[in-house]
């Protein structure tokens, strides 16, 4: 939902890759598509709806937002 109260349908696609990081965790690839969004926002916050486990992070993640051409 944006600051004006508009919500946008999303479609996601994710997969667990065969490679691991330096801690032995499998890397994941996540693709999130938002329909009917006219402009790419400067900032986007994702909220977890269901969590079985999480680890607190000390630094915020910076992920660039791309507009499909």
Residue, then its C-alpha position, 0 to 999 in steps of 0.5 A: x500500500x502506498x502513502x495514498x492508500x492505494x494497493x497494488x497486486x503483486x506476483x512473485x517468483x522465487x527459487x533456491x539455488x544450488x550454490x551456498x554462501x560463505x556460511x553454508x546457506x543456500x542462496x535464493x533468487x526472488x523476483x517481485x513484480x508489481x502491477x499497475x504501478x506507474x512509477x518506480x518508488x525510491x523506497x519500498x518496504x516489505x513486511x513478512x506475513x508468516x515467519x518461522x525463523x529470522x535473524x536480526x540484521x545490523x545494516x539495512x539492505x539496499x536493493x535497487x528497484x528496476x522498471x521492466x522495459 
